[in-house]
Amino acid sequence: MRYFALVGHRAMSKGKLPLNDLAGGAGRMDVLIRGLMAALLKSHGIREDVEVILHLQGGPGPHRRLKFIGSELKGFHAEERSVAGLIAKSIKEPMPAIGQWVQRSPGVYDGGGTLERTLKDWKDTTLVRLDADAERLWNKKAVLPSTSNSNSTDIGFILSDDLPLEIEEGIPRSLGSTWLQGHLAIGLCHFLLDENVDLNL
């Protein structure tokens, strides 16, 4: 499985989502939605081996998590406003207790909790914290696909919105010296895994 934790520092966690102002009034929800689509969608279809958790930390109230499971999703389309509608449906509901997941639509689950809770849930997963200033994610000498099964284990990637992550968990790894937008970084992670490139973990 491939897991992605996307952190929205200002993303609203409760109330009526302003669908016409995802970049402003919704707290850069547009960044999370583009990352979510990059993680879950192929050109034709959905990646069934992917799970994404959006961490909505902008309030009002406590942090909220929305989990999207690729193998269960129905009606998930490559259109930002449509995806925003799924999020809006969830955050207008009362927030479930921490550790409890409530299904809001097929493949979409709503729960309370922080990024730390997610990382505890992923304790048996190889965690990678994407950081442009760290070592490269792939082995530089690996010009050919790996013949090993090193990429077949569960792997979780931690990404942030336009604000930096302030955590120490996960192996810090870079996709290059240039800071990329989150959805592009996710696309590169999928490419490396799809092509079975030898990862530097």
DODRENDO-776819 format. One record per residue (C-alpha): residue number from 1; residue in three letters; x, y, z. Coordinates in nm, 3 decimals, m for minus. Example, Ala and Ser with C-alpha at 12.3 -4.5 7.8 and 13.67 -1.06 7.14 Angstrom:
+-----+-----+---------+---------+---------+
|   k |   r |      px |      py |      pz |
+-----+-----+---------+---------+---------+
|   1 | Ala |   1.230 |  m0.450 |   0.780 |
|   2 | Ser |   1.367 |  m0.106 |   0.714 |
+-----+-----+---------+---------+---------+
This chain:
+-----+-----+---------+---------+---------+
|   k |   r |      px |      py |      pz |
+-----+-----+---------+---------+---------+
|   1 | Met |   0.000 |   0.000 |   0.000 |
|   2 | Arg |   0.095 |   0.360 |  m0.058 |
|   3 | Tyr |  m0.010 |   0.607 |   0.208 |
|   4 | Phe |  m0.008 |   0.985 |   0.189 |
|   5 | Ala |  m0.058 |   1.222 |   0.482 |
|   6 | Leu |  m0.137 |   1.572 |   0.356 |
|   7 | Val |  m0.126 |   1.847 |   0.616 |
|   8 | Gly |  m0.338 |   2.160 |   0.575 |
|   9 | His |  m0.226 |   2.402 |   0.844 |
|  10 | Arg |  m0.507 |   2.651 |   0.769 |
|  11 | Ala |  m0.759 |   2.415 |   0.604 |
|  12 | Met |  m1.099 |   2.455 |   0.767 |
|  13 | Ser |  m1.211 |   2.157 |   0.968 |
|  14 | Lys |  m1.574 |   2.249 |   1.035 |
|  15 | Gly |  m1.858 |   2.446 |   0.882 |
|  16 | Lys |  m1.970 |   2.540 |   0.533 |
|  17 | Leu |  m1.684 |   2.507 |   0.287 |
|  18 | Pro |  m1.668 |   2.810 |   0.052 |
|  19 | Leu |  m1.652 |   2.627 |  m0.282 |
|  20 | Asn |  m1.581 |   2.952 |  m0.467 |
|  21 | Asp |  m1.286 |   3.043 |  m0.244 |
|  22 | Leu |  m1.090 |   2.721 |  m0.183 |
|  23 | Ala |  m0.756 |   2.904 |  m0.192 |
|  24 | Gly |  m0.855 |   3.179 |   0.052 |
|  25 | Gly |  m1.155 |   3.134 |   0.277 |
|  26 | Ala |  m1.114 |   2.755 |   0.291 |
|  27 | Gly |  m0.751 |   2.783 |   0.406 |
|  28 | Arg |  m0.565 |   2.660 |   0.094 |
|  29 | Met |  m0.795 |   2.361 |   0.058 |
|  30 | Asp |  m0.710 |   2.383 |  m0.314 |
|  31 | Val |  m0.357 |   2.262 |  m0.238 |
|  32 | Leu |  m0.487 |   1.958 |  m0.050 |
|  33 | Ile |  m0.740 |   1.875 |  m0.321 |
|  34 | Arg |  m0.475 |   1.880 |  m0.596 |
|  35 | Gly |  m0.256 |   1.656 |  m0.383 |
|  36 | Leu |  m0.547 |   1.423 |  m0.314 |
|  37 | Met |  m0.626 |   1.389 |  m0.685 |
|  38 | Ala |  m0.260 |   1.332 |  m0.774 |
|  39 | Ala |  m0.238 |   1.056 |  m0.514 |
|  40 | Leu |  m0.557 |   0.873 |  m0.611 |
|  41 | Leu |  m0.606 |   0.921 |  m0.984 |
|  42 | Lys |  m0.446 |   0.768 |  m1.290 |
|  43 | Ser |  m0.521 |   0.885 |  m1.644 |
|  44 | His |  m0.809 |   0.638 |  m1.658 |
|  45 | Gly |  m0.924 |   0.527 |  m1.317 |
|  46 | Ile |  m0.833 |   0.523 |  m0.949 |
|  47 | Arg |  m0.525 |   0.378 |  m0.782 |
|  48 | Glu |  m0.668 |   0.106 |  m0.561 |
|  49 | Asp |  m0.348 |   0.059 |  m0.359 |
|  50 | Val |  m0.354 |   0.413 |  m0.219 |
|  51 | Glu |  m0.490 |   0.565 |   0.100 |
|  52 | Val |  m0.480 |   0.940 |   0.165 |
|  53 | Ile |  m0.549 |   1.121 |   0.490 |
|  54 | Leu |  m0.613 |   1.494 |   0.479 |
|  55 | His |  m0.528 |   1.670 |   0.804 |
|  56 | Leu |  m0.752 |   1.976 |   0.842 |
|  57 | Gln |  m0.592 |   2.193 |   1.108 |
|  58 | Gly |  m0.738 |   2.538 |   1.046 |
|  59 | Gly |  m1.042 |   2.510 |   1.270 |
|  60 | Pro |  m1.281 |   2.614 |   1.394 |
|  61 | Gly |  m1.235 |   2.362 |   1.669 |
|  62 | Pro |  m0.996 |   2.067 |   1.692 |
|  63 | His |  m0.805 |   1.904 |   1.409 |
|  64 | Arg |  m0.998 |   1.677 |   1.176 |
|  65 | Arg |  m0.890 |   1.392 |   0.949 |
|  66 | Leu |  m1.053 |   1.280 |   0.625 |
|  67 | Lys |  m0.946 |   0.941 |   0.491 |
|  68 | Phe |  m0.986 |   0.845 |   0.124 |
|  69 | Ile |  m0.941 |   0.476 |   0.037 |
|  70 | Gly |  m0.880 |   0.420 |  m0.334 |
|  71 | Ser |  m1.021 |   0.066 |  m0.347 |
|  72 | Glu |  m1.356 |   0.183 |  m0.205 |
|  73 | Leu |  m1.412 |   0.518 |  m0.374 |
|  74 | Lys |  m1.717 |   0.575 |  m0.593 |
|  75 | Gly |  m1.800 |   0.893 |  m0.781 |
|  76 | Phe |  m1.454 |   1.044 |  m0.735 |
|  77 | His |  m1.378 |   1.262 |  m1.038 |
|  78 | Ala |  m1.075 |   1.458 |  m1.160 |
|  79 | Glu |  m1.242 |   1.792 |  m1.098 |
|  80 | Glu |  m1.147 |   2.014 |  m0.809 |
|  81 | Arg |  m1.494 |   2.141 |  m0.728 |
|  82 | Ser |  m1.639 |   1.788 |  m0.729 |
|  83 | Val |  m1.375 |   1.670 |  m0.480 |
|  84 | Ala |  m1.435 |   1.981 |  m0.271 |
|  85 | Gly |  m1.801 |   1.876 |  m0.254 |
|  86 | Leu |  m1.702 |   1.546 |  m0.089 |
|  87 | Ile |  m1.497 |   1.737 |   0.167 |
|  88 | Ala |  m1.777 |   1.988 |   0.225 |
|  89 | Lys |  m2.024 |   1.707 |   0.292 |
|  90 | Ser |  m1.796 |   1.571 |   0.565 |
|  91 | Ile |  m1.698 |   1.887 |   0.748 |
|  92 | Lys |  m2.055 |   2.008 |   0.789 |
|  93 | Glu |  m2.121 |   1.700 |   1.004 |
|  94 | Pro |  m2.030 |   1.673 |   1.375 |
|  95 | Met |  m1.673 |   1.558 |   1.416 |
|  96 | Pro |  m1.633 |   1.194 |   1.525 |
|  97 | Ala |  m1.427 |   1.105 |   1.830 |
|  98 | Ile |  m1.053 |   1.059 |   1.795 |
|  99 | Gly |  m0.980 |   0.708 |   1.676 |
| 100 | Gln |  m1.327 |   0.661 |   1.532 |
| 101 | Trp |  m1.391 |   0.669 |   1.156 |
| 102 | Val |  m1.739 |   0.744 |   1.019 |
| 103 | Gln |  m1.808 |   0.676 |   0.653 |
| 104 | Arg |  m1.950 |   0.985 |   0.481 |
| 105 | Ser |  m1.960 |   0.841 |   0.126 |
| 106 | Pro |  m1.809 |   0.532 |  m0.040 |
| 107 | Gly |  m1.438 |   0.533 |   0.040 |
| 108 | Val |  m1.448 |   0.862 |   0.235 |
| 109 | Tyr |  m1.415 |   0.848 |   0.615 |
| 110 | Asp |  m1.429 |   1.126 |   0.872 |
| 111 | Gly |  m1.249 |   1.127 |   1.205 |
| 112 | Gly |  m1.088 |   1.340 |   1.468 |
| 113 | Gly |  m0.719 |   1.342 |   1.552 |
| 114 | Thr |  m0.387 |   1.490 |   1.458 |
| 115 | Leu |  m0.099 |   1.396 |   1.231 |
| 116 | Glu |   0.066 |   1.231 |   1.531 |
| 117 | Arg |  m0.232 |   0.996 |   1.560 |
| 118 | Thr |  m0.202 |   0.905 |   1.191 |
| 119 | Leu |   0.168 |   0.829 |   1.225 |
| 120 | Lys |   0.095 |   0.603 |   1.524 |
| 121 | Asp |  m0.161 |   0.419 |   1.312 |
| 122 | Trp |   0.108 |   0.377 |   1.044 |
| 123 | Lys |   0.369 |   0.243 |   1.288 |
| 124 | Asp |   0.442 |  m0.062 |   1.069 |
| 125 | Thr |   0.484 |   0.151 |   0.755 |
| 126 | Thr |   0.809 |   0.293 |   0.618 |
| 127 | Leu |   0.759 |   0.669 |   0.661 |
| 128 | Val |   0.916 |   0.928 |   0.433 |
| 129 | Arg |   0.900 |   1.299 |   0.515 |
| 130 | Leu |   0.952 |   1.489 |   0.190 |
| 131 | Asp |   1.211 |   1.763 |   0.238 |
| 132 | Ala |   1.398 |   1.935 |  m0.045 |
| 133 | Asp |   1.705 |   1.984 |   0.178 |
| 134 | Ala |   1.749 |   1.612 |   0.257 |
| 135 | Glu |   1.914 |   1.321 |   0.074 |
| 136 | Arg |   1.755 |   1.209 |  m0.250 |
| 137 | Leu |   1.470 |   0.958 |  m0.228 |
| 138 | Trp |   1.623 |   0.742 |  m0.499 |
| 139 | Asn |   1.972 |   0.599 |  m0.521 |
| 140 | Lys |   2.161 |   0.822 |  m0.764 |
| 141 | Lys |   2.350 |   0.529 |  m0.915 |
| 142 | Ala |   2.027 |   0.346 |  m0.994 |
| 143 | Val |   1.972 |   0.419 |  m1.362 |
| 144 | Leu |   1.786 |   0.093 |  m1.418 |
| 145 | Pro |   1.482 |  m0.037 |  m1.230 |
| 146 | Ser |   1.559 |  m0.237 |  m0.920 |
| 147 | Thr |   1.531 |  m0.615 |  m0.943 |
| 148 | Ser |   1.470 |  m0.640 |  m0.569 |
| 149 | Asn |   1.137 |  m0.614 |  m0.395 |
| 150 | Ser |   1.247 |  m0.316 |  m0.184 |
| 151 | Asn |   0.955 |  m0.108 |  m0.310 |
| 152 | Ser |   0.690 |  m0.371 |  m0.241 |
| 153 | Thr |   0.651 |  m0.284 |   0.129 |
| 154 | Asp |   0.398 |  m0.037 |   0.265 |
| 155 | Ile |   0.528 |   0.317 |   0.238 |
| 156 | Gly |   0.383 |   0.640 |   0.372 |
| 157 | Phe |   0.468 |   0.991 |   0.252 |
| 158 | Ile |   0.418 |   1.299 |   0.468 |
| 159 | Leu |   0.362 |   1.629 |   0.287 |
| 160 | Ser |   0.253 |   1.976 |   0.387 |
| 161 | Asp |   0.064 |   2.259 |   0.221 |
| 162 | Asp |   0.253 |   2.584 |   0.152 |
| 163 | Leu |   0.373 |   2.597 |   0.514 |
| 164 | Pro |   0.666 |   2.387 |   0.641 |
| 165 | Leu |   0.622 |   2.069 |   0.843 |
| 166 | Glu |   0.747 |   2.092 |   1.198 |
| 167 | Ile |   0.786 |   1.724 |   1.281 |
| 168 | Glu |   1.080 |   1.487 |   1.315 |
| 169 | Glu |   0.900 |   1.163 |   1.227 |
| 170 | Gly |   0.981 |   0.982 |   0.908 |
| 171 | Ile |   1.296 |   0.951 |   0.701 |
| 172 | Pro |   1.369 |   1.293 |   0.545 |
| 173 | Arg |   1.411 |   1.255 |   0.170 |
| 174 | Ser |   1.428 |   1.493 |  m0.124 |
| 175 | Leu |   1.287 |   1.480 |  m0.476 |
| 176 | Gly |   1.540 |   1.741 |  m0.587 |
| 177 | Ser |   1.681 |   2.072 |  m0.473 |
| 178 | Thr |   1.385 |   2.269 |  m0.613 |
| 179 | Trp |   1.079 |   2.291 |  m0.388 |
| 180 | Leu |   0.789 |   2.140 |  m0.582 |
| 181 | Gln |   0.417 |   2.183 |  m0.543 |
| 182 | Gly |   0.268 |   1.896 |  m0.345 |
| 183 | His |   0.074 |   1.735 |  m0.628 |
| 184 | Leu |   0.387 |   1.727 |  m0.847 |
| 185 | Ala |   0.587 |   1.569 |  m0.565 |
| 186 | Ile |   0.318 |   1.301 |  m0.526 |
| 187 | Gly |   0.331 |   1.231 |  m0.898 |
| 188 | Leu |   0.707 |   1.178 |  m0.877 |
| 189 | Cys |   0.667 |   0.942 |  m0.581 |
| 190 | His |   0.421 |   0.734 |  m0.781 |
| 191 | Phe |   0.656 |   0.734 |  m1.080 |
| 192 | Leu |   0.949 |   0.604 |  m0.874 |
| 193 | Leu |   0.733 |   0.332 |  m0.721 |
| 194 | Asp |   0.561 |   0.240 |  m1.047 |
| 195 | Glu |   0.898 |   0.200 |  m1.220 |
| 196 | Asn |   1.042 |   0.011 |  m0.922 |
| 197 | Val |   1.337 |   0.250 |  m0.894 |
| 198 | Asp |   1.573 |   0.158 |  m0.610 |
| 199 | Leu |   1.479 |   0.385 |  m0.320 |
| 200 | Asn |   1.720 |   0.531 |  m0.068 |
| 201 | Leu |   1.542 |   0.432 |   0.253 |
+-----+-----+---------+---------+---------+
